[in-house]
């Protein structure tokens, strides 16, 4: 399959080029980006010379690029909101007309697995990521300077607009800390801290905040981990030592034995050193949040609250793991 093509092809033509590779490809996902390379002709020459084959992708799953006036591919946008209505958890949807300027864009398109159990975008996203990465070798980020929209279509070229990715709340998400005076104690003590600690905490909570709203599981985990490293000023062993100190324990192995830190550290090791990451469960996410605040509470001189230990001993971890198996 060639590289980037001009937009005079229809979506059905694009679908047909994939179907020739594999007859099971019948549904497709695309991402549209702003297209502002400083020398468009050079990009055209590159795309004409660049030969894309399925086997070149790390997952052996194909993708292709299209450049042109693609505004018509995103006529609408679906916004999804999870909310409690009439004491029931609901996913509410709003479909809005979306008009983007009529100029050149770049789209990267890949087949998705669309079956009775739902639409699985994982391999398509992986291949789109790879194609962007290799295109960045000669051109940097300018061919796809900013994400514009996502779109789906079938083998006949009929468009559909995907909604947001939503992860349903699980056991760990519902664990609460019902010590209502604690937040006031924390904020009151933070007001007394020196500038260097306030700067460090500001940066750490910036990554914590990104983790809260990140959809990609690996980036979500990484953001929480970076927040932990920043707040302690070191890597794994420093976090482990600070956690032991936060629980007034001399042996840093306490964090592994009682706070499940070894599990979290193992996820970090597999991601950074092996490129392996599958899922950040709700209990792991809640645990990382509580580990962070256990450390902050200790650093600002408040008495220990044992947040993460209380969570580990709550039984919610076992419930979530038993549901997963």
C-alpha positions as CSV (number, residue, x, y, z in Angstrom):
1,X,0.0,0.0,0.0
2,X,1.5,3.4,-0.9
3,X,2.0,6.2,1.6
4,X,0.0,9.4,1.5
5,X,-2.6,9.8,-1.3
6,X,-4.5,12.9,-2.5
7,X,-8.0,13.3,-1.4
8,X,-9.6,12.8,-4.8
9,X,-10.0,9.2,-3.7
10,X,-13.3,8.4,-2.0
11,X,-13.5,6.7,1.4
12,X,-14.8,3.6,-0.5
13,X,-11.6,3.6,-2.5
14,X,-9.5,3.8,0.7
15,X,-11.6,0.9,2.1
16,X,-11.1,-1.1,-1.0
17,X,-7.3,-0.7,-0.9
18,X,-7.4,-2.3,2.6
19,X,-9.8,-5.0,1.6
20,X,-7.4,-6.1,-1.1
21,X,-4.9,-6.8,1.7
22,X,-7.3,-8.7,3.9
23,X,-11.0,-9.4,3.1
24,X,-11.9,-9.2,6.8
25,X,-11.2,-5.5,6.8
26,X,-14.7,-3.9,6.7
27,X,-14.6,-1.0,9.2
28,X,-12.0,1.8,9.5
29,X,-10.9,4.5,11.8
30,X,-9.2,7.8,10.8
31,X,-7.6,10.7,12.6
32,X,-7.4,14.1,11.0
33,X,-4.6,16.6,11.7
34,X,-3.7,20.1,10.7
35,X,-1.2,19.9,7.8
36,X,1.4,22.7,7.7
37,X,4.7,21.3,6.4
38,X,7.0,24.2,5.3
39,X,7.5,22.5,1.9
40,X,4.3,20.7,0.8
41,X,6.0,19.6,-2.4
42,X,8.7,17.8,-0.5
43,X,6.0,16.0,1.5
44,X,4.3,15.0,-1.7
45,X,7.6,13.6,-3.1
46,X,8.1,11.7,0.2
47,X,4.6,10.2,0.2
48,X,5.0,9.1,-3.4
49,X,8.3,7.4,-2.7
50,X,7.2,5.9,0.7
51,X,6.0,2.3,0.4
52,X,3.8,1.2,3.2
53,X,3.4,-2.6,3.8
54,X,1.6,-4.3,6.6
55,X,4.6,-6.3,7.7
56,X,6.6,-3.1,8.4
57,X,4.2,-2.2,11.2
58,X,5.3,-3.6,14.6
59,X,1.8,-5.3,14.9
60,X,1.6,-6.2,11.2
61,X,-1.5,-4.2,10.9
62,X,-1.7,-1.6,8.0
63,X,-2.4,2.1,8.0
64,X,-2.3,4.8,5.3
65,X,-2.2,8.6,4.9
66,X,-4.4,10.9,2.9
67,X,-3.7,14.6,2.3
68,X,-6.3,17.0,1.0
69,X,-9.5,18.9,1.7
70,X,-11.0,16.6,4.2
71,X,-13.3,18.9,6.1
72,X,-16.4,16.9,4.9
73,X,-15.2,13.9,6.8
74,X,-16.1,15.4,10.2
75,X,-19.6,16.8,9.8
76,X,-20.5,16.2,13.4
77,X,-19.0,15.6,16.9
78,X,-20.4,13.3,19.5
79,X,-19.8,14.3,23.1
80,X,-20.4,11.8,25.9
81,X,-20.9,12.6,29.5
82,X,-21.1,10.2,32.4
83,X,-23.5,11.4,35.1
84,X,-25.9,10.3,37.7
85,X,-29.5,11.0,36.7
86,X,-32.5,9.9,38.8
87,X,-30.0,7.9,41.0
88,X,-28.8,5.9,38.0
89,X,-25.4,6.1,36.3
90,X,-26.0,7.0,32.7
91,X,-23.9,7.8,29.6
92,X,-25.5,10.9,28.0
93,X,-24.7,11.9,24.4
94,X,-24.9,15.1,22.5
95,X,-24.4,15.3,18.7
96,X,-23.4,18.7,17.4
97,X,-22.7,19.9,13.9
98,X,-19.0,20.5,13.4
99,X,-17.7,22.8,10.7
100,X,-14.0,23.0,10.2
101,X,-12.2,25.3,7.7
102,X,-12.1,24.1,4.1
103,X,-8.3,23.7,3.8
104,X,-5.8,20.9,3.4
105,X,-5.5,18.3,6.2
106,X,-3.7,15.0,6.7
107,X,-5.7,11.9,7.7
108,X,-4.2,8.6,8.9
109,X,-6.5,5.6,8.4
110,X,-6.4,2.1,9.6
111,X,-8.8,-0.9,9.8
112,X,-10.5,-1.7,13.1
113,X,-12.0,-4.9,14.4
114,X,-15.8,-4.4,14.4
115,X,-17.7,-7.4,15.7
116,X,-20.7,-8.4,17.8
117,X,-18.9,-7.6,21.0
118,X,-18.1,-4.0,19.9
119,X,-15.4,-2.0,18.1
120,X,-11.8,-2.7,19.0
121,X,-9.5,0.3,18.1
122,X,-6.3,-0.9,19.7
123,X,-4.4,-2.2,16.6
124,X,-5.6,0.6,14.5
125,X,-4.4,3.2,17.0
126,X,-1.1,1.4,17.3
127,X,-0.5,1.5,13.5
128,X,-1.6,5.2,13.3
129,X,0.9,5.9,16.1
130,X,3.7,4.1,14.2
131,X,3.0,5.8,10.9
132,X,3.1,9.2,12.6
133,X,6.3,8.3,14.3
134,X,8.1,7.2,11.1
135,X,6.8,10.3,9.2
136,X,8.2,12.5,12.0
137,X,11.7,11.3,11.0
138,X,12.0,13.5,7.9
139,X,9.4,16.2,8.8
140,X,9.0,16.4,12.6
141,X,5.4,17.2,13.8
142,X,4.4,19.7,11.2
143,X,2.4,17.3,8.9
144,X,0.1,16.6,11.9
145,X,0.7,19.6,14.0
146,X,-2.6,19.4,15.9
147,X,-5.3,16.8,16.2
148,X,-8.6,17.9,14.6
149,X,-11.1,15.0,14.9
150,X,-11.6,11.3,14.6
151,X,-14.0,9.5,12.2
152,X,-15.1,6.0,11.3
153,X,-16.4,4.6,8.1
154,X,-17.4,1.2,6.6
155,X,-16.4,-0.6,3.4
156,X,-18.9,1.4,1.4
157,X,-17.4,4.7,2.6
158,X,-20.4,5.6,4.8
159,X,-19.2,7.8,7.7
160,X,-20.0,7.5,11.4
161,X,-18.7,9.6,14.2
162,X,-17.1,7.9,17.2
163,X,-17.8,9.1,20.7
164,X,-15.4,9.7,23.5
165,X,-13.7,6.8,25.3
166,X,-15.3,6.2,28.7
167,X,-14.0,3.9,31.4
168,X,-16.8,2.7,33.7
169,X,-16.1,3.2,37.4
170,X,-15.0,0.1,39.2
171,X,-14.5,-1.0,42.8
172,X,-11.4,1.1,43.5
173,X,-13.0,4.3,42.2
174,X,-15.6,4.2,44.9
175,X,-13.2,4.1,47.8
176,X,-13.6,7.3,49.9
177,X,-11.6,9.0,52.6
178,X,-14.3,10.3,55.0
179,X,-11.9,12.4,57.1
180,X,-13.5,15.8,56.2
181,X,-11.0,17.8,58.2
182,X,-8.0,16.3,56.5
183,X,-8.2,18.5,53.3
184,X,-8.3,21.7,55.5
185,X,-5.4,20.4,57.5
186,X,-3.4,19.8,54.3
187,X,-4.2,23.2,52.7
188,X,-3.5,25.0,56.0
189,X,-0.1,23.4,56.3
190,X,0.7,23.9,52.6
191,X,0.3,27.6,53.1
192,X,3.3,27.5,55.4
193,X,5.7,25.7,53.1
194,X,8.8,27.2,51.5
195,X,8.9,28.2,47.9
196,X,11.0,25.2,46.7
197,X,8.5,22.7,48.1
198,X,5.5,24.6,46.7
199,X,7.1,24.6,43.3
200,X,7.8,20.9,43.5
201,X,4.2,20.2,44.6
202,X,2.8,22.4,41.9
203,X,4.7,20.5,39.2
204,X,3.7,17.1,40.8
205,X,0.0,18.0,41.0
206,X,0.2,19.1,37.4
207,X,1.0,15.5,36.4
208,X,-1.5,14.1,38.9
209,X,-4.2,16.3,37.2
210,X,-3.2,15.0,33.7
211,X,-3.5,11.5,34.9
212,X,-7.0,12.1,36.2
213,X,-8.3,13.0,32.7
214,X,-6.0,10.9,30.5
215,X,-7.6,8.1,28.5
216,X,-4.5,6.2,27.4
217,X,-3.8,3.8,30.2
218,X,0.0,3.8,29.8
219,X,0.1,7.6,29.8
220,X,-2.3,7.7,32.8
221,X,0.0,5.4,34.8
222,X,3.1,7.3,33.7
223,X,1.7,10.7,34.8
224,X,0.9,9.3,38.3
225,X,4.4,7.8,38.5
226,X,6.0,11.1,37.5
227,X,4.0,12.9,40.1
228,X,5.3,10.4,42.7
229,X,8.9,10.9,41.6
230,X,8.7,14.6,41.6
231,X,7.1,14.9,45.0
232,X,9.8,12.6,46.6
233,X,12.7,14.0,44.4
234,X,13.8,10.5,43.3
235,X,13.0,7.2,41.7
236,X,11.6,3.9,42.9
237,X,13.7,3.4,46.0
238,X,13.2,6.9,47.1
239,X,9.5,6.5,46.8
240,X,9.7,3.3,48.7
241,X,11.7,4.9,51.5
242,X,9.4,7.9,51.7
243,X,6.4,5.6,52.0
244,X,8.0,3.7,54.8
245,X,8.8,7.0,56.6
246,X,5.2,8.2,56.1
247,X,4.1,5.1,58.0
248,X,6.8,5.6,60.7
249,X,8.5,2.4,59.6
250,X,12.3,1.9,59.4
251,X,12.2,-0.9,56.9
252,X,11.4,0.4,53.4
253,X,10.2,-3.1,52.5
254,X,7.0,-2.1,54.4
255,X,5.8,-0.4,51.2
256,X,6.0,-3.7,49.3
257,X,4.5,-5.8,52.0
258,X,1.7,-3.6,53.1
259,X,1.1,-1.0,50.4
260,X,1.4,-3.1,47.2
261,X,4.2,-0.8,46.0
262,X,6.1,-3.7,44.4
263,X,3.1,-4.3,42.1
264,X,3.1,-0.7,41.0
265,X,6.9,-0.5,40.6
266,X,6.8,-3.7,38.5
267,X,4.3,-2.0,36.1
268,X,6.7,0.9,35.8
269,X,9.6,-1.5,35.1
270,X,7.7,-3.4,32.4
271,X,6.5,-0.2,30.7
272,X,9.8,1.7,30.7
273,X,12.2,-1.2,30.2
274,X,10.2,-3.7,28.2
275,X,7.5,-1.7,26.5
276,X,4.8,-3.9,28.2
277,X,1.6,-2.4,29.5
278,X,-1.9,-3.6,29.4
279,X,-4.3,-1.9,31.8
280,X,-4.3,0.4,34.8
281,X,-7.1,-1.0,36.9
282,X,-9.2,1.2,39.1
283,X,-7.7,-0.1,42.3
284,X,-4.2,0.6,41.0
285,X,-5.1,4.1,40.0
286,X,-6.8,4.8,43.4
287,X,-3.7,3.3,45.2
288,X,-1.3,5.6,43.4
289,X,-3.4,8.6,44.3
290,X,-3.4,7.6,48.0
291,X,0.4,6.8,48.0
292,X,0.9,10.3,46.7
293,X,-1.1,11.9,49.5
294,X,0.4,9.7,52.2
295,X,3.8,11.1,51.2
296,X,2.6,14.7,51.0
297,X,1.0,14.4,54.5
298,X,4.3,13.2,55.9
299,X,6.4,15.9,54.1
300,X,4.3,18.7,55.5
301,X,4.5,17.4,59.0
302,X,0.9,16.1,59.6
303,X,0.3,12.9,61.6
304,X,0.0,9.8,59.4
305,X,-3.5,8.9,58.2
306,X,-2.6,5.5,56.6
307,X,-4.6,6.2,53.5
308,X,-3.1,3.6,51.1
309,X,-3.0,0.9,53.8
310,X,-6.6,1.4,54.7
311,X,-7.5,1.0,51.0
312,X,-5.4,-2.2,50.6
313,X,-7.1,-3.7,53.6
314,X,-10.6,-2.7,52.5
315,X,-11.3,-5.8,50.5
316,X,-11.9,-3.8,47.3
317,X,-8.7,-5.0,45.6
318,X,-9.7,-8.6,46.1
319,X,-13.2,-7.9,44.8
320,X,-11.9,-6.2,41.6
321,X,-9.4,-9.0,41.0
322,X,-12.0,-11.7,41.4
323,X,-14.3,-9.9,39.0
324,X,-11.4,-9.7,36.4
325,X,-10.8,-13.5,36.6
